[in-house]
Amino acid sequence: MQEELNKKLAKWRGLKDFHIYADDTGNYHKIQFIDPEHRLIKETSEDFLRIFIKEALIKIKETNPNMSLEYHYYKNSDLIDRINITKLSSIIEFDLITAKIRELLAEEISSDN
């Protein structure tokens, strides 16, 4: 799984909206949003709850109850700056999370227009 994960990480690192970092074991992942003050992603937003929580995290937790996450906020605000995720059990879970982050960002961009 680690080799496959490294290939995917190399692909995702070039994105402009967020970066994904992982440790050598693949047990720790950090999603760092670029310019969080412009992304305006909030833990309580309808899009965040619908796209990221319901369509990704809840599905993963159903089959992998050991997965955990932690939010970090931008400069003492309610805007999410980074999400730390531990104990993913498969590349499928990783793919689902990255797909939903991309969808969330696309939704946030389209709602700004």
PyMOL CGO cylinders between C-alpha atoms (Angstrom):
from pymol import cmd
from pymol.cgo import CYLINDER

trace = [
    CYLINDER, 0.00, 0.00, 0.00, 2.83, 2.43, 0.83, 0.3, 1, 1, 1, 1, 1, 1,
    CYLINDER, 2.83, 2.43, 0.83, 4.32, 2.45, -2.70, 0.3, 1, 1, 1, 1, 1, 1,
    CYLINDER, 4.32, 2.45, -2.70, 0.90, 3.07, -4.24, 0.3, 1, 1, 1, 1, 1, 1,
    CYLINDER, 0.90, 3.07, -4.24, 0.25, 5.80, -1.69, 0.3, 1, 1, 1, 1, 1, 1,
    CYLINDER, 0.25, 5.80, -1.69, 3.58, 7.49, -2.50, 0.3, 1, 1, 1, 1, 1, 1,
    CYLINDER, 3.58, 7.49, -2.50, 2.66, 7.62, -6.20, 0.3, 1, 1, 1, 1, 1, 1,
    CYLINDER, 2.66, 7.62, -6.20, -0.69, 9.19, -5.40, 0.3, 1, 1, 1, 1, 1, 1,
    CYLINDER, -0.69, 9.19, -5.40, 0.90, 11.69, -3.02, 0.3, 1, 1, 1, 1, 1, 1,
    CYLINDER, 0.90, 11.69, -3.02, 3.35, 12.77, -5.71, 0.3, 1, 1, 1, 1, 1, 1,
    CYLINDER, 3.35, 12.77, -5.71, 0.40, 13.41, -8.01, 0.3, 1, 1, 1, 1, 1, 1,
    CYLINDER, 0.40, 13.41, -8.01, -1.59, 15.40, -5.42, 0.3, 1, 1, 1, 1, 1, 1,
    CYLINDER, -1.59, 15.40, -5.42, 1.33, 17.54, -4.20, 0.3, 1, 1, 1, 1, 1, 1,
    CYLINDER, 1.33, 17.54, -4.20, 1.09, 19.68, -7.32, 0.3, 1, 1, 1, 1, 1, 1,
    CYLINDER, 1.09, 19.68, -7.32, -2.45, 20.87, -6.59, 0.3, 1, 1, 1, 1, 1, 1,
    CYLINDER, -2.45, 20.87, -6.59, -3.02, 24.55, -5.95, 0.3, 1, 1, 1, 1, 1, 1,
    CYLINDER, -3.02, 24.55, -5.95, -5.82, 24.25, -3.39, 0.3, 1, 1, 1, 1, 1, 1,
    CYLINDER, -5.82, 24.25, -3.39, -4.35, 21.78, -0.93, 0.3, 1, 1, 1, 1, 1, 1,
    CYLINDER, -4.35, 21.78, -0.93, -1.35, 19.59, -0.23, 0.3, 1, 1, 1, 1, 1, 1,
    CYLINDER, -1.35, 19.59, -0.23, -1.34, 16.11, 1.26, 0.3, 1, 1, 1, 1, 1, 1,
    CYLINDER, -1.34, 16.11, 1.26, 1.54, 14.87, 3.35, 0.3, 1, 1, 1, 1, 1, 1,
    CYLINDER, 1.54, 14.87, 3.35, 2.02, 11.39, 4.77, 0.3, 1, 1, 1, 1, 1, 1,
    CYLINDER, 2.02, 11.39, 4.77, 4.53, 9.80, 7.09, 0.3, 1, 1, 1, 1, 1, 1,
    CYLINDER, 4.53, 9.80, 7.09, 6.69, 6.87, 6.01, 0.3, 1, 1, 1, 1, 1, 1,
    CYLINDER, 6.69, 6.87, 6.01, 4.28, 4.32, 7.46, 0.3, 1, 1, 1, 1, 1, 1,
    CYLINDER, 4.28, 4.32, 7.46, 1.21, 5.69, 5.70, 0.3, 1, 1, 1, 1, 1, 1,
    CYLINDER, 1.21, 5.69, 5.70, -0.60, 5.89, 9.06, 0.3, 1, 1, 1, 1, 1, 1,
    CYLINDER, -0.60, 5.89, 9.06, -0.56, 9.67, 9.30, 0.3, 1, 1, 1, 1, 1, 1,
    CYLINDER, -0.56, 9.67, 9.30, -1.87, 12.06, 6.63, 0.3, 1, 1, 1, 1, 1, 1,
    CYLINDER, -1.87, 12.06, 6.63, -2.05, 15.82, 6.73, 0.3, 1, 1, 1, 1, 1, 1,
    CYLINDER, -2.05, 15.82, 6.73, -4.28, 17.78, 4.38, 0.3, 1, 1, 1, 1, 1, 1,
    CYLINDER, -4.28, 17.78, 4.38, -3.03, 21.36, 4.30, 0.3, 1, 1, 1, 1, 1, 1,
    CYLINDER, -3.03, 21.36, 4.30, -5.26, 23.92, 2.61, 0.3, 1, 1, 1, 1, 1, 1,
    CYLINDER, -5.26, 23.92, 2.61, -3.52, 26.63, 0.62, 0.3, 1, 1, 1, 1, 1, 1,
    CYLINDER, -3.52, 26.63, 0.62, -4.77, 30.12, 1.54, 0.3, 1, 1, 1, 1, 1, 1,
    CYLINDER, -4.77, 30.12, 1.54, -7.42, 28.90, 4.01, 0.3, 1, 1, 1, 1, 1, 1,
    CYLINDER, -7.42, 28.90, 4.01, -8.62, 32.48, 4.48, 0.3, 1, 1, 1, 1, 1, 1,
    CYLINDER, -8.62, 32.48, 4.48, -9.80, 32.37, 0.85, 0.3, 1, 1, 1, 1, 1, 1,
    CYLINDER, -9.80, 32.37, 0.85, -11.15, 28.80, 0.90, 0.3, 1, 1, 1, 1, 1, 1,
    CYLINDER, -11.15, 28.80, 0.90, -13.55, 29.59, 3.76, 0.3, 1, 1, 1, 1, 1, 1,
    CYLINDER, -13.55, 29.59, 3.76, -13.96, 25.93, 4.71, 0.3, 1, 1, 1, 1, 1, 1,
    CYLINDER, -13.96, 25.93, 4.71, -15.77, 25.57, 8.02, 0.3, 1, 1, 1, 1, 1, 1,
    CYLINDER, -15.77, 25.57, 8.02, -16.51, 22.43, 9.98, 0.3, 1, 1, 1, 1, 1, 1,
    CYLINDER, -16.51, 22.43, 9.98, -20.14, 23.52, 10.31, 0.3, 1, 1, 1, 1, 1, 1,
    CYLINDER, -20.14, 23.52, 10.31, -20.79, 24.46, 6.67, 0.3, 1, 1, 1, 1, 1, 1,
    CYLINDER, -20.79, 24.46, 6.67, -23.49, 22.52, 4.84, 0.3, 1, 1, 1, 1, 1, 1,
    CYLINDER, -23.49, 22.52, 4.84, -21.07, 21.59, 2.03, 0.3, 1, 1, 1, 1, 1, 1,
    CYLINDER, -21.07, 21.59, 2.03, -18.44, 20.32, 4.48, 0.3, 1, 1, 1, 1, 1, 1,
    CYLINDER, -18.44, 20.32, 4.48, -20.97, 18.24, 6.38, 0.3, 1, 1, 1, 1, 1, 1,
    CYLINDER, -20.97, 18.24, 6.38, -22.61, 16.83, 3.24, 0.3, 1, 1, 1, 1, 1, 1,
    CYLINDER, -22.61, 16.83, 3.24, -19.57, 16.21, 1.07, 0.3, 1, 1, 1, 1, 1, 1,
    CYLINDER, -19.57, 16.21, 1.07, -16.72, 15.46, 3.44, 0.3, 1, 1, 1, 1, 1, 1,
    CYLINDER, -16.72, 15.46, 3.44, -18.35, 14.15, 6.60, 0.3, 1, 1, 1, 1, 1, 1,
    CYLINDER, -18.35, 14.15, 6.60, -21.34, 12.21, 5.22, 0.3, 1, 1, 1, 1, 1, 1,
    CYLINDER, -21.34, 12.21, 5.22, -19.90, 11.05, 1.89, 0.3, 1, 1, 1, 1, 1, 1,
    CYLINDER, -19.90, 11.05, 1.89, -16.39, 10.20, 3.10, 0.3, 1, 1, 1, 1, 1, 1,
    CYLINDER, -16.39, 10.20, 3.10, -15.69, 10.10, 6.82, 0.3, 1, 1, 1, 1, 1, 1,
    CYLINDER, -15.69, 10.10, 6.82, -18.84, 8.34, 7.96, 0.3, 1, 1, 1, 1, 1, 1,
    CYLINDER, -18.84, 8.34, 7.96, -18.43, 5.71, 5.23, 0.3, 1, 1, 1, 1, 1, 1,
    CYLINDER, -18.43, 5.71, 5.23, -14.82, 5.12, 6.25, 0.3, 1, 1, 1, 1, 1, 1,
    CYLINDER, -14.82, 5.12, 6.25, -15.66, 4.95, 9.97, 0.3, 1, 1, 1, 1, 1, 1,
    CYLINDER, -15.66, 4.95, 9.97, -18.26, 2.26, 9.27, 0.3, 1, 1, 1, 1, 1, 1,
    CYLINDER, -18.26, 2.26, 9.27, -15.55, -0.12, 8.05, 0.3, 1, 1, 1, 1, 1, 1,
    CYLINDER, -15.55, -0.12, 8.05, -12.56, 1.38, 9.88, 0.3, 1, 1, 1, 1, 1, 1,
    CYLINDER, -12.56, 1.38, 9.88, -13.55, 2.56, 13.36, 0.3, 1, 1, 1, 1, 1, 1,
    CYLINDER, -13.55, 2.56, 13.36, -9.87, 3.15, 14.26, 0.3, 1, 1, 1, 1, 1, 1,
    CYLINDER, -9.87, 3.15, 14.26, -9.50, 6.02, 11.79, 0.3, 1, 1, 1, 1, 1, 1,
    CYLINDER, -9.50, 6.02, 11.79, -9.33, 9.38, 13.52, 0.3, 1, 1, 1, 1, 1, 1,
    CYLINDER, -9.33, 9.38, 13.52, -9.01, 12.99, 12.49, 0.3, 1, 1, 1, 1, 1, 1,
    CYLINDER, -9.01, 12.99, 12.49, -8.19, 16.32, 14.01, 0.3, 1, 1, 1, 1, 1, 1,
    CYLINDER, -8.19, 16.32, 14.01, -8.93, 19.79, 12.67, 0.3, 1, 1, 1, 1, 1, 1,
    CYLINDER, -8.93, 19.79, 12.67, -6.56, 22.74, 12.96, 0.3, 1, 1, 1, 1, 1, 1,
    CYLINDER, -6.56, 22.74, 12.96, -7.94, 26.21, 12.47, 0.3, 1, 1, 1, 1, 1, 1,
    CYLINDER, -7.94, 26.21, 12.47, -6.56, 29.26, 10.73, 0.3, 1, 1, 1, 1, 1, 1,
    CYLINDER, -6.56, 29.26, 10.73, -5.40, 32.01, 13.11, 0.3, 1, 1, 1, 1, 1, 1,
    CYLINDER, -5.40, 32.01, 13.11, -7.92, 31.38, 15.89, 0.3, 1, 1, 1, 1, 1, 1,
    CYLINDER, -7.92, 31.38, 15.89, -10.84, 31.49, 13.46, 0.3, 1, 1, 1, 1, 1, 1,
    CYLINDER, -10.84, 31.49, 13.46, -13.41, 28.83, 12.56, 0.3, 1, 1, 1, 1, 1, 1,
    CYLINDER, -13.41, 28.83, 12.56, -11.78, 28.29, 9.13, 0.3, 1, 1, 1, 1, 1, 1,
    CYLINDER, -11.78, 28.29, 9.13, -10.12, 24.93, 8.68, 0.3, 1, 1, 1, 1, 1, 1,
    CYLINDER, -10.12, 24.93, 8.68, -6.43, 25.25, 7.89, 0.3, 1, 1, 1, 1, 1, 1,
    CYLINDER, -6.43, 25.25, 7.89, -5.43, 21.60, 8.10, 0.3, 1, 1, 1, 1, 1, 1,
    CYLINDER, -5.43, 21.60, 8.10, -6.88, 18.17, 8.76, 0.3, 1, 1, 1, 1, 1, 1,
    CYLINDER, -6.88, 18.17, 8.76, -4.76, 15.44, 10.33, 0.3, 1, 1, 1, 1, 1, 1,
    CYLINDER, -4.76, 15.44, 10.33, -5.95, 11.89, 9.65, 0.3, 1, 1, 1, 1, 1, 1,
    CYLINDER, -5.95, 11.89, 9.65, -4.54, 8.77, 11.25, 0.3, 1, 1, 1, 1, 1, 1,
    CYLINDER, -4.54, 8.77, 11.25, -5.00, 5.05, 10.77, 0.3, 1, 1, 1, 1, 1, 1,
    CYLINDER, -5.00, 5.05, 10.77, -6.39, 4.83, 7.26, 0.3, 1, 1, 1, 1, 1, 1,
    CYLINDER, -6.39, 4.83, 7.26, -6.50, 1.16, 6.38, 0.3, 1, 1, 1, 1, 1, 1,
    CYLINDER, -6.50, 1.16, 6.38, -6.50, 1.25, 2.57, 0.3, 1, 1, 1, 1, 1, 1,
    CYLINDER, -6.50, 1.25, 2.57, -5.68, 3.24, -0.50, 0.3, 1, 1, 1, 1, 1, 1,
    CYLINDER, -5.68, 3.24, -0.50, -9.42, 3.25, -1.24, 0.3, 1, 1, 1, 1, 1, 1,
    CYLINDER, -9.42, 3.25, -1.24, -10.01, 5.30, 1.91, 0.3, 1, 1, 1, 1, 1, 1,
    CYLINDER, -10.01, 5.30, 1.91, -7.24, 7.69, 0.88, 0.3, 1, 1, 1, 1, 1, 1,
    CYLINDER, -7.24, 7.69, 0.88, -8.76, 8.05, -2.61, 0.3, 1, 1, 1, 1, 1, 1,
    CYLINDER, -8.76, 8.05, -2.61, -12.22, 8.73, -1.17, 0.3, 1, 1, 1, 1, 1, 1,
    CYLINDER, -12.22, 8.73, -1.17, -10.89, 11.46, 1.12, 0.3, 1, 1, 1, 1, 1, 1,
    CYLINDER, -10.89, 11.46, 1.12, -8.92, 13.21, -1.62, 0.3, 1, 1, 1, 1, 1, 1,
    CYLINDER, -8.92, 13.21, -1.62, -11.84, 12.98, -4.05, 0.3, 1, 1, 1, 1, 1, 1,
    CYLINDER, -11.84, 12.98, -4.05, -14.20, 14.53, -1.50, 0.3, 1, 1, 1, 1, 1, 1,
    CYLINDER, -14.20, 14.53, -1.50, -11.72, 17.29, -0.64, 0.3, 1, 1, 1, 1, 1, 1,
    CYLINDER, -11.72, 17.29, -0.64, -11.50, 18.15, -4.35, 0.3, 1, 1, 1, 1, 1, 1,
    CYLINDER, -11.50, 18.15, -4.35, -15.31, 18.06, -4.61, 0.3, 1, 1, 1, 1, 1, 1,
    CYLINDER, -15.31, 18.06, -4.61, -15.65, 20.25, -1.51, 0.3, 1, 1, 1, 1, 1, 1,
    CYLINDER, -15.65, 20.25, -1.51, -13.22, 22.81, -2.91, 0.3, 1, 1, 1, 1, 1, 1,
    CYLINDER, -13.22, 22.81, -2.91, -14.99, 22.80, -6.27, 0.3, 1, 1, 1, 1, 1, 1,
    CYLINDER, -14.99, 22.80, -6.27, -18.30, 23.36, -4.48, 0.3, 1, 1, 1, 1, 1, 1,
    CYLINDER, -18.30, 23.36, -4.48, -16.85, 26.22, -2.43, 0.3, 1, 1, 1, 1, 1, 1,
    CYLINDER, -16.85, 26.22, -2.43, -15.47, 27.84, -5.60, 0.3, 1, 1, 1, 1, 1, 1,
    CYLINDER, -15.47, 27.84, -5.60, -18.76, 27.48, -7.50, 0.3, 1, 1, 1, 1, 1, 1,
    CYLINDER, -18.76, 27.48, -7.50, -20.76, 28.93, -4.60, 0.3, 1, 1, 1, 1, 1, 1,
    CYLINDER, -20.76, 28.93, -4.60, -18.50, 32.02, -4.64, 0.3, 1, 1, 1, 1, 1, 1,
    CYLINDER, -18.50, 32.02, -4.64, -19.45, 32.80, -8.25, 0.3, 1, 1, 1, 1, 1, 1,
]
cmd.load_cgo(trace, "trace")
